[in-house]
Amino acid sequence: MNQQRNGSLYKFDHRPVYKCESTGYKWGRVRSPCKFSKNDEHPLSFEHQVADSGTLHFAFTYPYTYTMVQEDMNKFNDHMNVMEKSDSIFYQRELLTYSPDGLRIDLITISSVDGVSPESESLLPGLFPDNLGPEAVARPPIFPDKQVFFISARVHSGEVPAQHTFKGIFDFLMDRHDIRAIEMRRRYVFKLIPILNPDGR
């Protein structure tokens, strides 16, 4: 019920995922293909054989939770920006604001130190609460000769596949050895919001 009226995914054999006691509560694709129709009451149907009597969960695709997103960001909390080395990775995580439910909405800045200026980005009214008060954290520096790319994910809470895509982009941009990532950081500044709507409204 309540599936998006988009049959194209199912034509290419997209299948929901499930987890239960017999799978060790690990997610896996259902075995049978989905049937999609224009029936307004039941547009999507699939068969699934129940293997045990425990709780059975279904999801549109492999879930990517707010906690998982925060864990991805926390891995780089100890990153040190080496400003004396031009090809080193510049990384800064900022609290952009809080959601209505009090969850973090982060803004990530990724580039290389190459082309950095002594001037910092300005504060914006109502944003960056960690940048206020006596223990304020400085905003990222300006890179005047670099274009800025803005990437965000999860404007709508159900856009879980975009979160997996975002994770791939984030990991790629933070790769120290991939020559493509090195060149991208040298040329551009990337501004990323990992999850724009963590409340799921």
Solvent accessible surface area in square Angstrom, and as a share of the most:
residue,aa,sasa,rsa
1,M,136,0.61
2,N,140,0.72
3,Q,51,0.23
4,Q,142,0.63
5,R,136,0.49
6,N,59,0.30
7,G,14,0.14
8,S,54,0.35
9,L,79,0.39
10,Y,20,0.08
11,K,168,0.71
12,F,174,0.73
13,D,74,0.38
14,H,31,0.14
15,R,54,0.20
16,P,9,0.05
17,V,0,0.00
18,Y,16,0.06
19,K,46,0.20
20,C,5,0.03
21,E,105,0.47
22,S,71,0.46
23,T,44,0.26
24,G,52,0.50
25,Y,98,0.37
26,K,149,0.63
27,W,72,0.25
28,G,22,0.22
29,R,97,0.35
30,V,1,0.01
31,R,197,0.72
32,S,28,0.18
33,P,79,0.49
34,C,16,0.10
35,K,141,0.60
36,F,62,0.26
37,S,51,0.33
38,K,192,0.81
39,N,77,0.39
40,D,110,0.57
41,E,111,0.50
42,H,100,0.45
43,P,2,0.01
44,L,23,0.12
45,S,56,0.36
46,F,65,0.27
47,E,130,0.58
48,H,46,0.20
49,Q,163,0.73
50,V,96,0.55
51,A,81,0.63
52,D,37,0.19
53,S,120,0.78
54,G,29,0.28
55,T,83,0.49
56,L,54,0.27
57,H,76,0.34
58,F,89,0.37
59,A,27,0.21
60,F,71,0.30
61,T,14,0.08
62,Y,79,0.30
63,P,38,0.24
64,Y,16,0.06
65,T,65,0.38
66,Y,51,0.19
67,T,82,0.48
68,M,75,0.33
69,V,3,0.01
70,Q,21,0.09
71,E,91,0.41
72,D,14,0.07
73,M,3,0.01
74,N,72,0.37
75,K,146,0.62
76,F,55,0.23
77,N,88,0.45
78,D,127,0.66
79,H,35,0.15
80,M,153,0.68
81,N,48,0.25
82,V,70,0.40
83,M,78,0.35
84,E,158,0.71
85,K,117,0.49
86,S,64,0.41
87,D,86,0.45
88,S,16,0.10
89,I,4,0.02
90,F,6,0.02
91,Y,11,0.04
92,Q,30,0.13
93,R,46,0.17
94,E,7,0.03
95,L,3,0.02
96,L,23,0.11
97,T,37,0.22
98,Y,115,0.44
99,S,8,0.05
100,P,120,0.75
101,D,85,0.44
102,G,47,0.45
103,L,56,0.28
104,R,66,0.24
105,I,16,0.08
106,D,3,0.01
107,L,16,0.08
108,I,0,0.00
109,T,0,0.00
110,I,0,0.00
111,S,0,0.00
112,S,3,0.02
113,V,5,0.03
114,D,52,0.27
115,G,39,0.37
116,V,52,0.30
117,S,23,0.15
118,P,144,0.90
119,E,112,0.50
120,S,53,0.34
121,E,42,0.19
122,S,81,0.52
123,L,81,0.40
124,L,90,0.45
125,P,132,0.83
126,G,79,0.76
127,L,54,0.27
128,F,4,0.02
129,P,53,0.34
130,D,67,0.35
131,N,11,0.06
132,L,110,0.55
133,G,52,0.50
134,P,145,0.91
135,E,157,0.70
136,A,51,0.39
137,V,83,0.48
138,A,75,0.58
139,R,20,0.07
140,P,0,0.00
141,P,21,0.13
142,I,58,0.29
143,F,12,0.05
144,P,87,0.55
145,D,134,0.70
146,K,22,0.09
147,Q,127,0.57
148,V,92,0.53
149,F,92,0.39
150,F,124,0.51
151,I,45,0.23
152,S,40,0.26
153,A,5,0.04
154,R,22,0.08
155,V,73,0.42
156,H,112,0.50
157,S,41,0.27
158,G,56,0.53
159,E,67,0.30
160,V,24,0.14
161,P,62,0.39
162,A,41,0.32
163,Q,3,0.01
164,H,75,0.34
165,T,85,0.49
166,F,7,0.03
167,K,53,0.22
168,G,42,0.41
169,I,56,0.29
170,F,2,0.01
171,D,64,0.33
172,F,61,0.25
173,L,3,0.01
174,M,13,0.06
175,D,52,0.27
176,R,137,0.50
177,H,162,0.72
178,D,31,0.16
179,I,128,0.65
180,R,153,0.56
181,A,0,0.00
182,I,52,0.27
183,E,56,0.25
184,M,68,0.30
185,R,4,0.01
186,R,113,0.41
187,R,127,0.46
188,Y,45,0.17
189,V,5,0.03
190,F,7,0.03
191,K,22,0.09
192,L,0,0.00
193,I,9,0.05
194,P,1,0.00
195,I,6,0.03
196,L,62,0.31
197,N,27,0.14
198,P,18,0.12
199,D,28,0.15
200,G,37,0.36
201,R,174,0.63
